[in-house]
Amino acid sequence: MTRHTFTLANGVEIPAVGFGTYKAVSQDEKVVSEAIAQGYRHLDTAAFYKNEEAVGKAVRESGIDRKEFFITSKIWRECLGYESALREFGESCRKLGTDYLDLYLIHWPRPFDLKADWKEPDRETWRAMEELYRSGKIRAIGVSNFLPHHLNELMEQTSIIPLVNQLEFHPGYIQKAAVDFSQRLGIQVEAWSPMGRARVLEEPVLKEMAEKYEVSVAQLCIRFALQCGVLPLPKSSSPERMRQNMDVFGFEIEENDMHCLMTLPPIGWSGEHPDRDRVKI
């Protein structure tokens, strides 16, 4: 099987399609084990997901060498700070049953209290992550849900530019300013929710286009991300859909169709925004 990867700015290779575990995996490792059986080696989890132990168990029980996997976790927004970051990293490694992470991210730039200071906690968290990175305990460090102004504030007093920025990204919500800004800095953008919410999968334009390419709408969304230089993290509990979501390298979306997908009206947004209270949709 051909190995499709992105290469981060520090030379680390990362599988081009990852498996998102948020809400797809609880404390039962069976879904992750199935994903591994279907060929996924890039697994995305977080402390907030409450499933690190399940992910770690599935990796151990797979019989596949740990080095074959690319495992990501994230520090939660209410745990920012230097000492807290060191502690949270250790706890994530303990739950995952590993002595290193391939990628560690700041999950959100701000705590839930939007009036609270976030700039200094972000920088202190990043300082801890830089130390862990230099010591070899993390192969790559990055952020999640950081918009350009958050990145600028973080980089003002730090020595390492984030290697990854994980953002909500899908047709109907491409966050062009944040993606373009990140890519100009050499930051690899990852897509959480690459298929958006149900509204995206039911969008007539996408259905018609998927028929044209003889793929599912989900496959079209994943391929769209890849052609934008964005690494998608689809999730599913269905073995067939898991398999389909990786089978996205045998077709290419034409330029005009890409423009059509890039300029869809806003659809499928989760309601999450780093500088606002969550919008219930």
N, C-alpha and C positions, 0 to 999 in steps of 0.2 A: 504494500500500500504506500502510495506517495505521501511523503511527509510535508505538509504545508505549514509554514511558519512565518512569523514576523520576527525581525531582529531589533531588539531594543538598542538604544543609543550606546549602551555599555557593551554591546556584542552578545548579550544573552539572547538565545533563541526561545521563542514562545509559540506553542501550537496555535495556529491561525483561527481555530474555532474552539472555544472553551465550553464547559458545562456549568451553567449557573445553578446554584443549589437553593436559592432563597425561595422558601415556601414549597419547593419541589421535594425537599428532603427534610424530614424531621429527625428524630433520634434513631430511625430505622435505616440501616445502611443499604437496604436492598436496592433502592433506586440508584444510588451511586455505584453499587456493584454492577447493575445492569448497564449503566452508562460506560463503565470501564470495559465491560464485555463488548459493547458496541464500538469501542475504539477510542473513547475519550481519554486523554491523558492530561488535559488542562482542566483543573477543578477549581472553581471559584466559591469560596465560603467567606464567613465573617463571624466575629464574636457575637454580633447581634442576631445572627441566624439560628443560634443555639443548635447547630448540627455539626460542629467541628469533630466531635467524637465519632459520629457516624461516618463522616468522610474519612477520617483516619483509619477507622476499622475496615472500611471497604478497600482502602489502599493496601493495608497490611494483608488482608485475606485474599487479595487478588493474586498473590504469588509473583507479582511483577516488581522488579527492582524499584525502590523509591526514586532513583535517579531518572527513571523513565517518566516520572510525573512532574507536572508544573503545578504547584499548589499555591494558591493565593488566599490570604486572610486579611482582615481589616480591623483597625482599632475604632471602637465606637465613639460617637460624638460627645458623650458624657464622660469620657475617660481620657481626655486630652491633657498633656503635660509630660514633662521629662520622666519623672519617676513612674508615673502611671503607665506611660508607653512601654517602658522596660518591663514592668510587671505584666501588662496585658499581653505583650509579645510572648513572654515566657508561658503564660497561661494558655495561649493559643497553641503553642508548640506542644505543651503537655497534653492537651485534649486531642490534638492531631496525631500524637505519637511520633513526632519528628524532632530532630535537633536543629533543623533550619527550615526556612520558608523560601520559596522561589520568588515570591512577591508579597510585600506587605504595604497596605494602603491606609491613609487617613480616610475614614469612611465618609465623613462630611466635614466641611470647613468650620461649621459653627455648631454650638450646642443648641438645644431646644429653646433656651432663653435667648431670644434674638437681641436682647439689650445687653447681654453679657459680653465682656471682652473675648474676642476669638483670635486676634492676631498673635498675641504673645503665646497663648496655649498651642496654637498651630506650630509656631517656630520652635517651642520647647519640645513638642512631640517630634518634630522633624529632626531636631538635634539628636534625640535618642535613636531615631531610626538611622541617621547617618552613622552613628557609632556602631550599631548592629550590622549595618551594611559593610562598613570598613573591616569589621572583625570576621566577616564571612558567614554570619548567621542569617543574613538575608541576601539573596542574589540580586534583587532589584527592589527599589522603593518607589512609591508613587502616592497618588491621591485619588479621590473619588468625589465626584460632584463639585469640583472646583471650577469656578468661572474665572475669566481673565483677571478680574480684580483680586480674587483670592490668591491666584498664582503669583501675581505681582507682589502682594504683601508677604507671601511666604518666601519668595526668592530674594527679597530685599536684604535679608540678613542670614542667608543660608549659602552653603558652598556647593551643594549638589542640586542640580535641576531635577525635578521629578521625572522618572522614566516612563510613567504611565499616568493617564487621567481617565478614570472610568466614569462615563456619563450615560444618562438615559439618551438613547439614540435609536430612531426608527423612522420609516417613512411617515411624514406628518409631524415629526418633532426631531429635527436634525441638529439643533443647537449650533448653527453654523459659526457664530462668533467664537464660541468656546472651542469647537473642533479646530477651526482655522488657527486660532491663537496657539493652541497646544501643538498642532502639527508644525507650525513655523519654528517652534522651540525644539523640535525633535522629540516631543513627548508622544508616545504611542497612545492613541485613544482606544479605549475599549467600550463596547456597547452593552449596558445592562438594559434589559427589556427590548431586545432588537426587533421583536415582532409587535411591540406596543401592546395596547389592550385590545379587547375583542373587536372594537370598532375598526381597527386597522385590518384585521384578518377578513372583515366583511366588506371592506372598501371595494366598490365595483371596479375602479381603475386597476387595483392590484389583482383582483380576480381575473379580469380580462387579460392582463399582462402575464399572469402565471399560466393561463391556458396557452398563450402564444409560445412560451418557452417550455411548455409541458412539464411544469414543476408545481409544487404547492406554493401557496402564498407565503408560508413560513420560509421556504427555501428562497423565494424571491427576496424577502426582507433580509435574510442572512447574506445572500450574494450582494445585495445593495450595499450593506455595511462594508463588506470586503473590498468592493470596488471604490469605496470612499476612503480606503486605507484604514478602516476602523475594524477592530477585532471584536466579533460578536460573541456573546455569552448566552446562547439560547438555553432554555430549560424545558424539560418534559419528563413525565413519568411513564410515557408509552415507549416501549422498545422500537416500534416502527417509526415513530416521530423522531426519536433519538437518532436513528439511522438516517432518516431523511435529512435531518438538520446538519449532518456532516457531509452529505452528498451534494455539495454545492460548487464543485470545481469543474463540472463538465459542461457548463454553459456560461455565457457572458451577456450581460444586459447591454443592449445597444445604447449609444450616446443619447439619442433623443428620449429613449425610455428612462435613462438615468435622470435627465433634466426634468422629465415629468414627475418622477418620484421625489426629486429634490424640492419641487415647487408645489407639492400638495398643500392644501389648506391644513391648518392645525387639526390633527386628530390623534387620539390614542395617548395623550399625555397622562402620566400617572397622577398628577396633582402635586408632585414633590418639587420643591425649589429650595436651594440652600439658604436663600435670604428671606423666605416667606414661611408662614405657617402652612401646613399641608392643606391643600384644597380638596374637599371631598367631591368626587365626580361620580 
